[in-house]
Amino acid sequence: MSKNQSEWTKSTCPYCGVGCGIEAKIHTSGKLEVRGDSQHPANYGRLCSKGLALGDTVATEGRMLSPSIEGQNCSWDDALSHVASSLSSIIEQHGPDAVAFYVSGQLLTEDYYVANKLMKGFIGSGNIDTNSRLCMASAVAGHKRAFGEDIVPGNYEDIELADLVVLTGSNLAWCHPVIYQRLKAAKEKRGTKIVVIDPRETRSCEIADLHLPLFSGSDIALFNGLLAYLVKHQHINQTYIDSHTVGFEQTLTQAQRFSTITSVALETGLKTTDIETFYQWFCSTPLTTTVFSQGINQSTSGTDKANSIINCHLATGRIGLPGSTPFSITGQPNAMGGREVGGLANTLAAHLEFGNDEHFSLVKDFWKAPTLATKPGLKAIDMFDAIEKGNVKAIWVMATNPAVSLPDSDRINRILSDCPLVIVSDCVADTETLRHANVCLPAQGWSEKSGTVTNSERRISRQRRLLPTPGEGKPDWWIVSEVAKRMGFHDAFNYQTEADIFREYVAQTNIGNLPEDRSKRMLNLSGLNGMTNEAYNDLSPIQWPVNSTTGESERLFSDGQFSTPDGKAKFITVDHQPPANAISERYGLILNTGRIRDQWHTMTRTGLSSILNTHDSEPMLEIHPFNASDRGIRDGQLVKVSSNISTQVFRASVTRHVPVGQCFAPIHWSQTHCSGGKTDALIPAITDPISGQPELKATPVMVQPMFVKTSLQICRSSPFSQRQLSQFCADYWVKQKVSGGYVYQLQFSNEIDEVYATLLDSFVGDEDAIIQGGQPAQRRAVVFQQLKPTMAFSLCNIYSELRQPDIAQLLASHFTHQDIHAFLADSLSTRSPIICTCKQVTQSDIENLIAENPCIDAKTISELTLAGTGCGSCASDIEQCLLRACTSELSMVQKAG
């Protein structure tokens, strides 16, 4: 924490892989104020809605405050000794491979380093993997195959320097909003052409010159066709190919399957004119940057898709040059840091690899590791398969929630329930994963942790402590180190601070890394050798590799030298195959999944912010009007979505933003926040055979309307427990954090009178006072305890013309007499929807401004209201307000005429 609480302290945002710098200070009220760091080269002061709302997510409510064993609170010493003795006993009886760690991109690099060191170096197993396996493992495998090392050659400035930016499998506008704003600004300044390749029409399409809505999974056909087109029209760089690559002819031979535009169109479903336009732009634009993300990676052929993109850049010599490079942009804040230190099961450490005797010896000698793992460990899905088979007896989960986020999540819950030993380190007290834990260990959360993270452009930044840790929470690296000491490895884990660990990691990147060494890697932090504690604390953002002479970072691959034994990049021969989850007549639709603008992962952090819960309050299923009409589904209706392994409930959003034959659902909701909408429960655990990354973009599903009779809203200052929620016996419920408390939306197939009676019997005590209102098709009530209003509820018949009130207003106003009366009398006004989450600008704010200034434009609206000046994701909503106003005015003119 800063010595002076009125000063701004620099740190790093804990959300996406952009790695935005933030500045924070604590007010006398205890509230944490957060703003963008104008000096940080990732964001230059910009923040998205999630980053701006960070101060709302650091409350102590719902935190894990002390260690526990089998549900009983205990001391740290007892918990650590129990974990150490239990792991040691399992290793002694069943061998080191009977133990596994499942870790997270939310860990800091120092945490990752210590966990990897314990598992691979001293337990002696490769069984440590990370939830980053779900978002970037295919890109890692593609980089290693092509470049000889997991290297992202791009920088964020390349997106601004390019004349053509190709976004493929990347909804940059919502998943990496700050980079989207940098791209948007570059387009406005220098006319950058933008191509979006995505089955859906996402918000990123708003600045696109060309949208290619290809069939899901057909990316390789498109990029193999591009490679063939480049050759046919003589736009390859033959000199570069001959001097700096191998394998071109074989790769081209395979790509010739798509040597005509027609063949590409048949496989991708795209218009021939659009394909031709894209290919011509790529040919004629030397400064081309291709940004790819989850839409490429999360596939059974994700690695091949990544290489099909890289092949086109190699063929034109567009690698690592300013404004001209392939660029994998990661999903998590420290996915890159985990990759660097060996947090993936199939790597050793510091880009030193399994299967290389020299690498093995370097790591073993550096760590003085008695039992260094000799082979790769189990990747995420394989790890849980091994628990199910009984081969893994203990799993330690750190800073992640696999019971929600892994595919086939119902099965994952059964596996965790049956596992002999489940250890969970987390900062919150309740997640689906924690409900299976034998041992719970309270870890520090963001704003309490201290260490480093590496973003998508290989830039290392500091996360710094801003707030004290509630209860007995400890750093993850400390927890792991203390367990290691109790397992007998005291000398190897006797760290005093996170700076000790960082110095050791820096030193590890140096081993075997001199220019003359055969094991030379691009990952090299020699310029940070011997860093003092003070220098570590003051570390400014820096991109690796860090030159040992100048201390500056260097651009990679611009000289055509790669990390392969011969220094040449490899073309990788790939072929298009239909998705493994082929659609069947029974299911009829393909389910695509992804993130939405204001939520993150399983909502353990963003779910705490009332601001972030105003935009999307429940899980929606986007479905095309044709498919909705064909199934009798109305917009806003509940629907059942079924795959071959599960059924979940969503709210239908009928939209043309998804193509016919496909639907889309967000990944964020879980049983903590909703009875349905658990998307990963629908998805089978089918993976890329090379990367081990699951297919999350192409699951066959059946969608049916769901019929309910009664809608119930409840608002209260504290949340219901899971047991209390089960008493409702609702067909569907969803929880929303709002200002002042929580709102629950519940739906029932029962009649209104039956639901009302159950509600009174279960949740209104004998000593409670209740004031009731409403009419036959509607019931409303406010419950008082000791003359203080604590809860309100509203029921209505779904098929009546009555509408539910904006019940959250009662909490926002702290149940004023005026609002209570209005609520019971059905005159409680409805609040205007929030258009701009970042600046809390409502639709009525904008509409009133338009009414006062009929000739106003979107830019002026932004200047006057600040809407769109944060992450900018609401720009299209502002345009829609203008469009509605113009349409309304035109209609009035026509009527008058």
N, C-alpha and C positions, 0 to 999 in steps of 0.2 A: 504494500500500500504506500501511496505517496506520503512523505513526511507531513506535508501540509494538505489537508483534505480539500482545500479550496483550489489546489493546483490540478491541472489536467495531467493524467498519466497515460502514456501511450501503451496500447496493447493490440491484439488482433481479434477480429470477429471469429466466432466458433462455428459458423455455418458452412457455406459452400467452399469449393476449392479455389475461389478467387483470392481468398486470403486478405481481405480488406483490413487496412490499418484503422484503428479507432482511437479516440481519446475519451477518457472518462474521468469524472470527478464526483465526489460524494458531497451532497448537500447536507446542511445541518439537520434536515429532516430524516436523513438516512437514505434518501432516494439517490440512485445512481443515474447520473445524466451521461448520455453517450452521444458523441458526434464523430463524423469522419475525420481521419487524420489527413490533412491537406498535403503533408509531405511524404506520405507513403506511396511508393510507385505503383502499387496495384490499383489504387482507387482515387488518389489525389483528392481526398475529402468526400467522395461520393459514398453513400450507403444505401442499401435497399431497405424495404419496409421491415424486414426481420432484424437487420442490423440496427436500425433506428429504434426498434422496440426492445433492445437488449435489457435496458433498465427495468422493464416490466417482468422479466423472467428470472430475477435473482432473489425472489422472496424466499423466506425460510419455510413457507408452507409446503408440506409434503416431502420434506427432506429426510433422508436416513440419518439419524443422529448418533447411533452407537452400533458397535458390532453385535452380532447375535449368532447363536448356534441353535439350530432346530427351534427357532422362534423365541428363544430366551435371550434377553440382553446379557452381555458379558463384557469383560475387560478386553482391551486390545491384546494383551499378553496371552490370555486364554484363547482368543480367536486365532491369532497367528500361530501359536503352538499347536492348536488343533489342526489347522490347515497343513502345517509342515509335517506333523506326525502322520496325518492321514495320507498325504501324497507319498511320503517315504514308505509307508506300509504297502500301499498299492504298487509302487515301483518294485519293492522287494518281492512281492508275491507274483506280480504279473508282468514285470518289465517296464521300461520307460515309455513304451508306446501305449500303455494303458492310461496315460495321462494326456490331457489336451488343454490348450489355452485358446479361447475364442475372443479376440480383442477388437479394437475399434479405431476408425479414423478420427474419433473424438479424443483419443489419447494424444499426449504430447510426444515429441520425438524421444525425449529422455525416458518416458514411461515405456514406450515401444522398445527402446534399446535394452532396458533392464529385463523386460519380460522375455524378449527373444534370447538374450544371453542366458537366462536361467533355463529356459526350455531346451534350446539347442546345445548350449555349451556344457550344462551341468546336470540337468536331468538326462540329457542324451537322446532326445527325440526331436524330430522335425515338426511335431504336432502343435504348431502355433499358426493360426490363420486369423484373418481379419475380415470384418464386415465390408472392407474395401474390395474384397473378392466379388461383391455384388455389383460394383460400379466401374472398376477400371482394370480388372484382371486381363481382359482380352486385349486392351491397349498395351499393357505390360508385355504380354506374350508376343504381340505383333512387333513392338519395338525391339525386343530381344532377337527375334528371328531376322529382322531386316538390318538392324544396326549393330547387333552383337552385345547390346546393353540396353537396359530400360532407360532410355533417354527421350524426354520431350524436347525437341529442338526449337520449339517456338517460344516467343515472348509476347506479352500482351500488346506491345507496341507494333508487332507485325500485323495485327488486326487493323490498326490505324494506318499503317503504311501501305497495305495492299490495295491494288486497284480492283481486285475481285476477291470477295470472301464467300466461301461455300460453307454453309452450316448444314451438316448432315447428322441426323440423329441427335440434334441439340436444340432444345427450346431455350435459347440463350436469354430471352426476355424474362422468363420466370425462374430459370434454374441458376443463371449467373447474371443477374440484372445489371450489375455495375459494368461488366464487360460489354453487355448489350448497349448500355448508354455510351460507352466509348466508341463502339462501332457506329451507333446512330449519329453521334457527333462527327465522326470521320466522314460518313456518307454526306452529311449536310455541308461539310467543309470542302471535300475534294471529289464528290460524286462517285464514291465507291459503289461498284455493282455488287449486289448481294443475291445469292441463290440459296433458298431453303429447300432441303430435301427431307421430307417428312410426310408420312401418310396423313397426318392431321394438319389442319390449318391452325397453327398456334399463333400466339401473340408475336412471335419472331417474324411471322410473315408480313406484319404491318410495314416493315421497312424493306421487304424483299422486292427485287426487280423481277424475280422468277421463282415461283413455288412449284416444286416437283413432287406431287402427292403419290409416290410410288407404292406398289403393293408392299405390304409389310414383309420384310425379310429379303427383298430383291435387290439390295444394295450392290452386291457383287456383280450382278448382271449389268448394272448401270456403270460401274467403274471399270469392269473388264471391257465393256463396250467403249468407254472413253480411251482406254489404253490402245485398243485396236484402231480407234479413230485417229489418235495422235500419230500412229505409225502411217496409216493410210494417207493422211494429209501432210505428212512430212513435218511434224511439229515436235519430234523428239530431239533430245540433245545427244547425238550419237557420240560425240567426243567425251561427254561426261559419262555416258554409259560404259564406254570402253575403258576409261581411266579409273573409274571409281566404283564400279558395280560388277556383279557376277549374276548369271542365271537369267539374263534377259530373254534369250531366244525361247527357252522352254516355257517361260511365263507368257510370252506373247502367243506361242502356239495354242495354249489353252484359252487365252482371251479371244482368239479368232472365232470362237464359237459365237461371239456377239459382234461380229465384224460389220453387221448392217444395222442401221437405225431401226428397221422393222423388227429384227430379232430382239433388240433391246426393248422395244415398245411392247411386244407380245409378252415378255417376261415381267416387265415392270408395271404395265398398265398405263404408261405415260403417253402423251401425245408425241408423235414423231417430230412435230415442229418444236416442241419444248425441249426434247432431247437434243435436237440439232443446235438449238440456240445455246444450251448449256455447253455442249462440246466445243462450239465455235468460240464462245467466251473464254473457256479454259485454254484453248489453243493460242488465242491471240493476246492473252494477258499474262506476261511473264511474272508480274507481282500478284500471285495467287496464294492465298492462305486458306487451307481447308480445316475447319474446326469440327471435330467429331467428339461425341460423348455417348450417353447411355443408349441411345437408339441404335448405335453401332455395336457397343460392347455387350449389352444384355441380350445375347443371342446364342443359339447353339452353334452358330458359325461366326461369332463375334471376332475371333482372332483373324480369320480369313478376311472378314470385312475390313478390318483395320489395315491388313496388308494390301488389299485391293486399292485402297486409297493411297497408301505409301508408294505402291508400285507406280502410280501415275505421276507422283511427284519426283520419284527417282528417274523416271524416263525423260523428264523435262529438266532435270538438274535443280529442281526447286526444293532444296532441303537446307534449312537453317540459315537462309538468306533473309535480310531485312524485308519484310512484307511478302515473303515467299517460302512457305513451309507447310507441312502437315502439323496439326496442333491438337493433341488430345487434351481436353479440359476436364479435370477430375471433379468428382461430386462432393467430396468431404474436405474439411479444413486441413487435415493432416494425412490424407491418403498417400501423398508423396513422401512425407517423412517416414511413414511406415514402410514404404517400398525401399527407401534408402537403407534403413537399418536392418532389414531382413524380416519384417513382420509378416511376410507371406510364407506359406509352408514350403514352397518350392525354391526358396533362396536361402543362402547361409547368412550373410551380413555384409553391409557396405558394398553391394554389387559383386560380392564374391559368391561363387556358385557351387552347388552340389555337383558331383561328377567330375570335378577338376582337382586333381591331387595337390597341385600347388596351392590352390585356394584353400583347400582343407587344411593344409599344413600352416598356412599363414594365420588363419583364424584360430586354430588350436594353440599355436605358440603365443599369439597375442593375448588370448584370454587365459592361457595356462589351463585350458579346459581338459579335465580328465577323461570325459566321456562325450566328446563332441559328436553330434549326430552325423551319421555317414550317408544318409539318404533323405530325400524330401519327405515331409510329413503329409498329413491328410489335409486336403483342401476343405473348405467350409461344409459343403454338402456331404462329402465323404466322411468328414469328422462325425457328423450326426448319424450317418449310416452305421459307423463303427460303434457308436454308443448303443444303437438299437440292437446290434448283433452281440453286444456284450464284450467287444474287444477293447473299448475304452470305458474305464470304470469311473473316471473323475474328469470333470470339465470345469475350468475356471473361466467365467465370462466377465469381461471387463468393459464397462462403459458402452454397452450395446444391449439390444433387446431382441435376440434371435427368435423368441417365441412369437414375435409379430412379423419381423422383417424377412425371415427366410421363407422360401417357397414351401408350399405344403405345410403351412404353419400349424395346422391342427395336429399333424403327425409330429412336428417338432415338439409341441407341448407334451404329447404322449411320451416321446423319447426322454425329455427332460424329467418328466414325472417318474420314470422308471430308472433313471441313472442313479447308481449308488451314492455318488457324491457330486453335488452341484454347488460351486462356490461362485458368488456374484459380488463384484465390486461395482458400486454405483453411487450416485449422489442423491438419487430419489428413493423414496421408501416403498413405492409400489409400481411395479411393472408386471406384465405377464410372465417374464422370465424370473423375476424375484419371487414369484409365488411358488416356484419349484425349488428354491434355494435351500440347501441345508445350512450353509454359512453365508451370512450377509456382512459385507465389509463396507463401511461408509467412506466414500472417496470424495475428494474435493471436486467442485464443479467449476465451470467457467466463471471467472472473476475472482476465484480463490487460488487457482492453479498457477504455477510459474514454470516456464520452459520455452521450447521453440516449436514452431510448425513450419512446414514447407508447402507453398502453394503450387498451383498448376504450372507456373512458369519457373519452377525450381528456386523460388525466392524464400529464403529462411527469414522468419520474423519472430519476434518475442511475444509470447503471452505473459502478461505480468499480473501479479496479485493486485486486486483492487479492493476487495472486501474480506473481512474475517470469515473463517469457515464456521458454519453452524455446528453445534454439537462436537463430536469427536472425529470429524472427517479428516482424512490424511491424503497426501499425494499418492497417486497410483505407484510411482517409482518407489516410494518409501514402503508401501505395503508389500510389493513384490520383493524388495531387498530384505525386509525383515523376515519374510517367510524363507527366503534363500539362506539367510544366516542360520535360522533354526533347523534347516535341512543339512547343515554342516559346511556351508560355503561362505563362511564369514568374510574371509580376506578378499574374495572376488566381488563382494557386494557391500563393502564398508564405505558407502558414499555418505558424505555429510550434506551436500547440497546438489541441486540439479546441475549446477555449473561443473561439478566433478564428472558427472555423467557425460555432459556435452563435450568436455575436453577429451574424454576417453573415446567417444565416437569420432571426433575430429582426427585423433591419432589413428584410429582404425582405418579411416579412409586413406591414410598415407601409406599403409603397409603394402609392399609390392607394387607401388604406384609411381616409381621413378620413371623417367622417360625411357630408360633402357630395359625396364622390366617387362617380361612377357605377360604379366597379369595387370598391366596398366589399364586403369579405368578412367572414364570421364568424371565420375564422382570423386572429387578431390577437394578437400577443405584445408589443404596445407597452409593457405594464407591466414587461417585462424589458429594455427598452432600456438600453444603456450598462452592461451587467453587467460587473463586474470579474472577473478570473480567480478571485479569492478567493470572490466571490459565486457564481460558476459551480460551483466545487468544493463549496460548501456548499449548493447548490440543494436545497430541499425539494420533495417532490412537489407539483405545481400543475396545475390543470386549465385548459385554454384555452377561450374567449378570456380573456386576462389584462388587466384594466382598467388603462389607463395612469395613472389618477388614484389608485385604491385599491390596485392591485397584486393584487386579488382576482379569482377566476374568476367567470363569470356563467352562469346557466342560459339555454339557447338555446330559442327559438321559443315560450316561454311567453306572450309578448305577441302571438303571431299574426303576427309579422313574419318574412319569409323572405328568402332571398338572390336572389330573382328580380327582374327589372327593375321589376315593379309591386308587389313585396313580398308577393305572394300565392303560396301553395303550389298545386301543380297535381295534380288527380286525373289518373291515367294509366289510360286505357282498356286493359284486358287481357282476354284470353280463354284459356280452358283448351284446350290441345292435348295429345294423347297424347305420351309421350316419344319422341324421335327414334329411339331404339333399340327399336323395337317388337319384342316377343317373337315368336319364330317356333316352329313345331312342332318344328323340328330341335333347338333349344336347350332349350326347356322351362322354364328358370328365369331369374330376374332377379337379378343380382349387385349387392348394395349394399356400399359400402366405408366405412371410417371408422377412427378411432383407438381404441386400447385404453387402459386406465387407466395403466399404468406405462411405456409407451414413447412415443417422440416421433419424428415424421417418419421418416427412414431409419436411425435408431438409431446414428448416428455418435457421439452423446454418451451416450444412455441405455444403449446396448449395452455400455458400459464398466463398468456398475455391476452387481455380483453381486446386490445387494439387489433392483434393479428387474427382474432376469431370473428371479426366483423365481415370479412370478405366472403369466406366460404365456411358456413357453420356446420355443414354435415357432408358426408361422402356422397358425391354425385356420380352418376353413370351417364356420360355423354353418348347419345345414340342418334343416328341419322333419322330425319322425319320419315323416310320411306320404311326403314326397318321398324320404327316405332308404330306407324300406322298399321303395318302388316301384322303386328302383335297386339294391337288394341291398347297401346301405351300412350298415355297423355303426359304432357310436360308437367313436372312436379309430382307425378304419381310415384309411389313406392313400387320397386320392381325386385323380383328375385333373380339373381344371376347364379347360374349353376355351371360348374365344370364337371369333369369326371371324378373329382375328389371332394367337392364341397359346394354349399349354397350360401350366398351372402345377400344382404338386402341393401339397396342403394335408393337414392332419390333420382328419378329420371330427369335428365336435362336434354331435351330434344333440340338438336342443333346440326347445322350443315358443316360444322367445323370438323366433324369426323366423316370419313367416306362411308358409302353404302357397304354393308358387310362387316363393318368394324365398330367397336365401341371403346370408350376410354374411361378409366377410373383412377383416382389418385391413390397413393400408397400409404397415406398417413394414419388413417383411423384404425383403432384397435378396440378391444373390449374394455379398456379403461375409459374410452370416450364414446363408445357406440356399441350397440348390440349387433349391428351388421357392418357392412363396409370394410371388412377385413380382407383386403384385396389379395394378399399373399396366401391366404387360405385356399384360394381358387387355383393357384398356379402350381403345376406339378414340378418336381425337382429334376428337371432335365437340363443338362449343362453342356457347354462347349467342351469337347473332349481334350482340347489343348489347354485352355485357360481355367477350366472348372467354373466359369461364370454361368449363372443360371439364365435361362430364357425367360424374360419378363415382359416381352412385347407381343407375343403371339399365342395366346391360350384360347382354344375353342370353348365357347360358352353358349348356353341357352339363356335367353332373357324372357321373363314372363311378368305380366302385371300382377301386383299384389293388392288384394281388396281388403280394406279395413273400414270400420264404421265410426270410430270415435278418436278424436284428437285431444290430447291433454298437454297443457303447458304448465310447468311448475317453475317458480323462481324462489331461490333461497340463498342466504349468504354463505352457507357452507355446503360442500358436496355431499351427496348420498354415498353410503358405502355400497359395495357390490351386493352385500346381503340385502340391504334395503331395496335396491333396484330390482332384485329378483322377486320381491314381494308384490310388485306391480303386475307381474305375469304379462308384460306388454309384448305385443308382436314385434315392436321396434322401439328403440329409444336412442337418443343422442344427447350428449352433454356439451354445453357451450359456456366457456368462461366469458363473463361480461363484467362491466364496471360494477363493483359492489358485490359480486357473487357469481351464481351459476344459474343458467336456464336449461331446463330439460324439456325436450320435445318427445312425446310418447304417442304411439299409435296402437289401437286395439281393434280386434274383430268383435269385441263385446259391445253391447248397447251402452249408451251414455249413462243410464241410471245405474247399471251394474258396476261400471267403472267408478262412478261417483261414490257408491256405497263402500266399495273396497278401499277407496282413498280415505274416506272418513274413518273407517274401522282401523286402518293400519297406521295412519300418520297424523291423526288428530287425537291428542290425549284427553283424558277426562277433565284435566285442569286447564286445558286450552280454551280460549275464547275464539269463536269463529263468526265472521260477518259474511253473509251470503248474498248473491245477486244473480242476475241472469234471467233466462226464459226457458221454456220447455226443451228446446233443442240446444240449450247452452247452460252451463253452470259456472259460476265464478265465486271465489271465496278468498278471504284473507284470514290467516290464522295468527292469533296473538298468544304469546306466552308472557305472563306477568305484565299484561297491558302493553307489551312491545310486539309490533308486527314482525314475524320471522319468516313467513312463507305465504305465497299466494299461488292459486292455481286456477286454470281456466279450461273447461271442457266444451267441446262442441261436436255436433254431428257433422261428419265430413261431407255428407251429401246435402246439408242445408246450405242456404245462401249466406249464413253467418261466417264471419272471419275471426280468426284468433287475434287478440290485441297484442300490442308490442309490450309484453309483460316485463321485459328487462328494464323498462323505464321506472318501475317501482323500486328496483334495486339502485338504479342510478340516482334517484332522488331520495333514497333512504326512507321510502314509504311515507311520503308527505300525505297529510289528510286530503289535500286537493287531488293528488294522483290516485289515492285509494278510492275516493268517491267516484272519480272519472272511470276508473277501472271497473267498479261494480255497476256503474250506470251505462257501460258500453260507450263512453265518450272519450276514452284515453286516446289521445292523438298518436299517430304512428310516426316514429322518427324517420327522417330521410335516410336512405341508404348511404353508406360511406363510399365515395368514389376514389378518394386518394387516402390509402391507409397511412402512408408516411406522414402526411400533414393533417390528417383527420378532416378532410374537406368533404362535405356531403353533397349529394345530388342537388338538394334545394339551394345550397350555397351557389352552385354554378348556374342553376336555372334562374335564380333571382337576378344574378349578374347579367345573364343573357336578356332577361325581360327588361332590365334597366338600360341595356346597351345592345339593341337588336343587331348592330353591325359588328359586334365584337368577334374576334377570332380566337382560336385555341391558344395561341401564344400569349395574347393579352390576358386571357383567363388565367393562365398559369402564373403570369407576372403578378396579378392582383390577388389571387387566392393561394398561391404557392403549390397548387395541385399540379402534379407531374414534375415537380422540381426535386423530388427525392430520387426514388429508383426509376421513375418515368414509366412504370408499367401501366399506369392508368391513362396514358395519352389517348388510347382509342376510346376509352369511356368518356373522356371529355369531348371527343369528336362526336360520339353518339348523342351526347346532350345537345350539341349544336345541331346535329341532323334532325333530332326530334323537334327542336324548336322551329327549324326551318320548315319541316313538314307540316307542323301545326299551323304556322303562319300561312303557308300556301293553301292549306285546307280552308282556313278562314276566308282568305281572299277569294277562293273559288266559290264558297258558299255565298259570299257577299255579291259576287258577280252574277 
